[in-house]
Amino acid sequence: MGVYGKHAVALARAYPDCDLASGWGKGCPKAAFLGLCQEGFVAGIAKGNYGTKRTCSHKNKQYAMNIARYLMSHPETTKAKLWAEAKKGVASPAKNENGQCDVVLGLFDAGLLKVE
């Protein structure tokens, strides 16, 4: 598990005794995590507003949700395949993954990812 996955897991496990937006260092994994929280994809964190438009970019949130949905039905997939799936349906998607897969994989590996 990479650094962003570890951070996502630590925050999810510490919630509500932590600030979900703290300590990320990079915007893309932070927005991916907060987007998953907002949509109720993280076990133990209720669906709700956990950031501003600036901290929760729509694209990073969409990438993370696409990754989560695909991963739940294809747990033995590769990171490259996850990123390809992440970009589906996103207008002008980024060419490179930037921590979004790591966040989702970390939560998945820790049993904290839920998709309804």
Buried (B, 14 or more C-beta within 10 A) or exposed (E): BBBBBBBBBBBBEEBEEEEBBEEBEEBBBBBBBBBBBBBBBBEEBEEEEBBEEEBBBEBBBBBBBBBBBBBBEEEEBEEEBBBBBBBEEBEEBBEEBBBBBBBBBBBBEBEBBBBE
